[in-house]
């Protein structure tokens, strides 16, 4: 059996919708004894990843699981209730209090949790009440159990609410301060009342068993404060557990007797001297003392073994290891201990959860990147060691829940599974935590019943592209406040500088990804799913005829409407002053034109494309009475009189600059063409960035308006 999902209602940052967290159906974690067997990831297929930025609610999920499975059935505190839920309750209480017919029945504050458990005929259902299983049926079924916490005495709570409003009504202050006082007093009431905890089966409403016998949780907490000798302590537990079997019962038995006798003999002289002193205190029935050796197997394993750690051939004191390495070894040690103390086949009667919280603490990026593979290696070896001393093949059946805000660990998980499955992304929307489940299907475009084989193959390739491309920085988008997709080296180099100069946007973590325009659309379903503001900056890329690029028409080309393929026509670098009868070669613009249906002739958008958290900007407007078709050209047209920009152009293309320096704006396309490939554009962007950073010029080149429009959209969507 396994935990399929958890619904959290009004607990801490969670509200009443978008509050379901899904968990993976775990695979058996076992070590293969076959030498030629392919080594695959052990933990990734059984790991649910919970990701999100700080304060998004990752720890709340693990706390909720621990809370509802606590054997002591602890009561909630006021801080466990969602504060906005409490504020809404106060509004309903206020209406009831101010009404002429005051009701004695008001809505009680509630915390609700619904766990969905998947089980099969192979499982022992002792801890799951209210179900019947057909032993001949091999199919799996699910059952939902609701846990509710609410004040035990409704009448007493109602009286408390009335008293709160009466006291607040008499207090001084404006409406805002009184609302704040009401919230404080409600929290005091919640902290001091008794609670009723109920467990029911959702399907039939019948009472159910508590969850502490059904769900077993082992938590490896985020180790922000590494104590002294933390490694010695964790590995001492491992060593001790390995000597708890029947074969080790008589370990040290003869040695312990000898040691204790030796100690007793050695301290005998001191024993006698102290006894003589005690006899002088009381002549009759005097107090005496006996010193004896007190060494035991437990004290040997716990206190008398020194743990030395080697690095290569050298022994290194524990406190000389880096914090990240100590944290990694501590996590591995806890997992080894979990394996050593794991009860074989216990998964048939209970759900085993192993929670690892924010393992990236103190680890450098490379260590985070290989975190899962290193844990895999440790588990491989731990299971192999366990199997050497066991006739049966030891294995683990547990669900691993890993919370993180490390883009490197996200990438490690995605790459090891070759999938986006089993990831829960948490974000904040309208002040509440929103849980967004990710999988390979919902991060691509919706399937349709009439989907062709060609389209299915394309989706498969798109998924492969995302998985591979996520490896190169793009996993960072999960933790960004906003993302900007660009399709050139100039944008990638210059935009971070201009973002830093923006007084609003420099307060947010905005990631910039250089993705070929034809591929940015692959990310759209994922971006929409994550609710992350996404700005796509692309180019108009107007298709020019050969003669407009100072090239000769090739034989067999269609007749050119500009020169009619006349060899005598004077070729040059033509400016585009109208989009009439023009086409774009930009794949992104073609896609969005078709996608939104808001198109003018030849698939050129009339306006920027905008939908929910997505906006696409490009050079849709004239600059100096002509259309720029790239960022480089747009910068030149926007800043053709700027001294700093002229200096950069004179350095990058000195020969051309000498010829056209008096009239840059009428030669913008010529300059763009001269930059040619990415190496030319890269040199232009690098030199311009260097000048921007180091120059004392007060008038620095401005961004073209279309990028300013994109930045303004980001400002508006981030601050609202």
Steps between C-alpha positions, in 0.01 A plus 500: 500500500608857456395860559339627181419858598454743787245781500577781746214734591564830683821375662763771516547646150259258327143603424194321365601445137809399301609321816558138399852356505556181300752228582674239289407135489832369636713232344675230697848618598729200485859407419563269208747216560552458128839637398390592150174668601457859385539742788193724512392769740351345811340800665378715208208270401380505863560870563243776502660841456343801672648821366436872524649824617550593865182517709293328232390220737743211446563441871126539565437177309744298709371662820144412401591133450678486835213687670219268388697181576615604848430229759444759771224663290633846569262792479556775247617848592353821366806534275396176325186668362529697178491867603279603206259220584478638854443852368211377286355318801514824699293668228229233532515522881464878478189470283351249744588717802354818350177337379183560701433128528831385641555132430644264757646292219798632307750334272779335697860538377614178338818346374436219253731252335400233249744217434447270205646153545551249221487130594478157341402146596859428607483760776399439861216740573506480879577872521246597232146478630188500289619298200466148372741338257439217260810282534454378143504852361847627406384853417578801715245719675505826693337622818482854636522581870421841645659634818324799658608723788241734654414645843352231724243715679298696245291682763807609693669617179192700398497672839867579456432662162223715647730611781769592249265727306365659817852579624615631163192716461588682824866553402642815347636519147388512141343217302837367382647476850180333627518241221859428601394469865221258404753280321733502802219407738375225268854356492511509882168315510626235257818452705303438820209283389476121488475326165309208358684285246293281268605238246242395241485312171395754238301252292254382767551755779574226753754544776852387416817405684765764582784524252803443722498122443429539129774750411857476629716808447876540521617859455851616417458865587679791337825509697560874530698466823749213476594398853847396607584137419176464303654230276632298793155507658311390192744222412507388865126435465565298184773289659290441813199389295715248311590328830139458616440166330497163677850414379642800686333440839819363658728755337776613743343282776826346627696818434247712691526274807880527490495877451252557783704278736817691410331836557355384833842381616674821391257730686490284813757712689298817444188310591645404841624852580160652432330228707721585801389863480134405475527276809602800709173675416280243668624227735193281476344409166766708327479589132741313277592516133609240247680591175457251214574482132187579297594429140224348284449418136287812468762733650772350280302559182377842607793660678817293469544482124686777322379574147779595260427625149740462209553716194711295263774344714485765772289511813319833526345637822124529461499875562730555200240383249303773319144564616351384170690171515403447864136564411515249212663234719246568773211443256664183368557380857133556588393306190734210583356490852150499349595203281656311793189543717246444220252217564472270200150490340367771734372684191212252480348631823610863504622786286868584543599860435861618498507881494822683412471874556712747302812281467680773303592697815877577507553306174666665201318473163700201371427302816129585465506392135628153592301469824258232375775293334708505821201395709439224244858376539469496879171306491644251248787423737284502815260247350789286376650491850159415647455219247839346582384429855151389403369188329210694351542793264447821695309781333325824585141594427470865589393829351770764504387862527770752420441873555741744338551840346813387317480515120793256491312232696193553279719444196658194662156349559374577148813362333513182708135419421494652150165643604318789669266260679450512877586866550279729708568866432389743772439869442303782661185633336266749667692449827433123508730211419410335171614143433560430132566135409733450204530203269605426145147547368396829654819689412429447131203616298168332575439172323214472257304195390597561137871533571707366211805276526711789374373727778555232763856453380554877513376509860737220587785696345388819677511317832846365423610854412365638829669228705834554329476878487397523866849371578657821379390767747131492409408307819552838666163610362322302776640742757483826305259788555484540122678372191603664175556289190725656237638369174835670463834563666447877505180472703658246733802724563332841533165439670644407844671843509178685419303290749748600768445867412123462539397612849206258511621192315837491677312393815388175337679184391451508123669228295600550138521200269642511150282263301464483126174668406364187340529315832372755753143388430585154636522659844160670487285224658756462781518876559121529505478211743752658739326841498839669457497829305678435172616764254608380156713753312525408137576667166287613210736322257345640183576290194703709255561425136858437388532840333399667830799333667744607227500148359443368151190295435580136450399322187155351529378739770142630460467841342584772750230770539772753586740469207322252273830307500654773285883459511537875449302583814719676760513266796537628857403463865134595486305641792153366574252787533178301464388149590257485209557178303785406732555170681685409816745212519470490881356166611378639834297775334353252254402272786338772711322647201339163439450429872317823587328555168568874531688540174542743221598399151797263467492383863643817656334585828309823524586536868720334757378157598380487860318234701494454877864477609646523149592793276687503169661823380679582177575799274138561397532881475703728279829637634622805308239419232624146439450154647795344679524127455744420781604637839832622361324705234241625751779620733674679214181673383398597855846636589647608164632825652632345821873557547563179695329285237695669221825418680400134524411481129827670405690232693300202374468606132754783448503492117123511461466760774732744318274487195164539678576677828313816396179310433470189716121485497480462122758223510365300794425188296844522337659499847282213611602294199866582560478352850403182320522187710491457877872574538449850358189557708677362806789744453254788458307400815815443708659833407175687556452336840858585598444865406169510686664373818824698489407822324426827681275611219178638644299426187522127445317319222131441569313179446264493201136566585385142446732377776394790723141389442596149608673627815196715584275194473731309735490788749121508497452126538762460775389785726124447482 
